[in-house]
Amino acid sequence: MGFAWPFVLPVLLVVPLLLAGYVWALRRRKRVAVVHPHVALIRAAAPRRAGWKRHAPFGLLLAALACLLAAGARPQVSAQVPVSASSVILALDVSGSMCATDVDPNRLTAAQAAVREFVENQDDRTRIGLVVFSGSAQLAVPPTTERDQLVATIDSLTTGRGTTIGAAILKSVDAIAAIDPDVAPSDVELPEAASGGPGGPGGRYAPEIVVLLTDGANTRGVPPEEAAQVAAARGVRVYPIGFGTTDPTSLVCSAAQLGGSGFDNFGPGLGGGGGAASDPRRRGFLVVDEPTLREVAETTGGRYFAATGAEQLQDVLADLPRQVEVVQRDIEVTVVLAGLAGLFVLLGVGAAARWTTFPG
């Protein structure tokens, strides 16, 4: 057990001082007892009860005081927290390469279906957030237990230009920091001792995780390796999923998935929404950068998964909760001690009413 405010603990010395004062008062009372010639008569008239009963009210009230003072130090216990009781941030790649048709009907449609099923199958207590990224990363849905908004956003995803995997990791860390006070935002500089994961301060992981699905390689912004170091220093684990085959053919997205922008800005080999992705200079952006994703997973304490088809992606997502181990986390138990203090007070009052004789 630890304490968030250990400087309050010295106040607990009041308890043994009160106990010592109580014992001293009892002994002093015996010394000043009046001598009476008819002691046997007094004993016969006095109520019979066990000696400990007359001390029980004071002992219970003293225990209540000790619990309250200990609660003031905000005690914490280390407990195992499963991911089902925490949050998952889904970071989804919506770059133009997600229109590749090597996965039927295209990568984006297959990913939307798999992610939608993953969301609907999660425990009601699990908060799920959604980060989408292409040329930039944005938090589309903050972590929530409401599924309707999340599913609606997944169904309305549109593609963009570029792939910013590193920015998506940082944005996911910030989404976790907004709901977990133990996780610092990505732009906060941590002490040197807290860096160099995996595992955050104290070598512990946050119960929240990031599931990052991408079909390509980082093309701009902060490198994924650097973003992974930021996540690792905060104990945030990233589970990358590389999606798609190594032989992408044409790019075909619906008008809704294109968002009305077409592929005018994607350059040769990606044009027209249905052109061949045959230019060797462009094909590299349509294939998963597995070495980088594996490094991200290793740095943060996560695990890399590969999915070349829609069914395999669904299997990976369905199996993910079993792959995420429970983590140790400090849980504050102040309310428990406060509840015990209240119970001891009630018992003390009841004991006093039951076993104490008042002059009448």
Disulfide bonds with the S-S distance in Angstrom:
Cys99-Cys253 1.82
